[in-house]
Amino acid sequence: MIPLQYLIDSASFNSNFVRFLCDHFPRERIEEAMDHYALGATRDRKVIFWQMDVNGHVRTGKMMQYDPLTGKRLRNRHGSIDWVHSCLKRRHRLPADFNLRQCYFGEHLLRRYPERPVALVEGEKTAVIGSMIYRDFIWLAAGNLNGLTPEKSEVLRDRDLLLYPDAGCYDKWAAKMCRLREQLSCRVEISELIERHASQHQRAAGYDLADYILEEML
């Protein structure tokens, strides 16, 4: 595991991602999201999306750079995405054989809110934005399309779970939903909202629930 002090020391509003949020959401909602997800920032204003498991252990952190005006992730640029564990290994602050076992982003909130239903999305950005609008759910992120797995979902046993796949990903997550129902005693449903709403152009651009929420706010 990664020492908790790294997470504590990184806590900051000074990321381009949070700068974008400040243009769209009330400060009290952003502060609540900061508290829930322990968002951090790097010196070059990347946001750190920490992965902390249900037992409060820090697994890693995903460092991502966003455009502060559009809120879009900067892709295909050197250093636009990195991992805390990889950075620490390069600096010889973690053993070279450190074995990463990822968990869901936001997983630590399951213990804080044991009675709340869970909404699970693909991206960390979407989970943070969802949490500021639909506050009766615990918002988790799989991290990518293939990040929804039965192994990681063991922590969701006996929970009510609602999946929000990105546009174009509904069928794949629907198949995973069936496997989760078989292997876990959790109640799983899947939303068709984004799949039905997205245009072909939006689908190609990776349209998701965060885009829908921001679109509805304009």
Secondary structure by P-SEA (a helix, b strand, c coil): cccaaaaaaacccccaaaaaaaacccaaaaaaaaaaccbbbcccbbbbbccccccccccbbbbbbbcccccccccccccccccaaaaaaaaccccccbbbbbcccccccccccccbbbbbbccaaaaaaaaacccccbbbbcccccccccccccccccbbbbbbbcccaaaaaaaaaaaaaacccbbbbbbccccccccaaaaaacccaaaaaaaaac
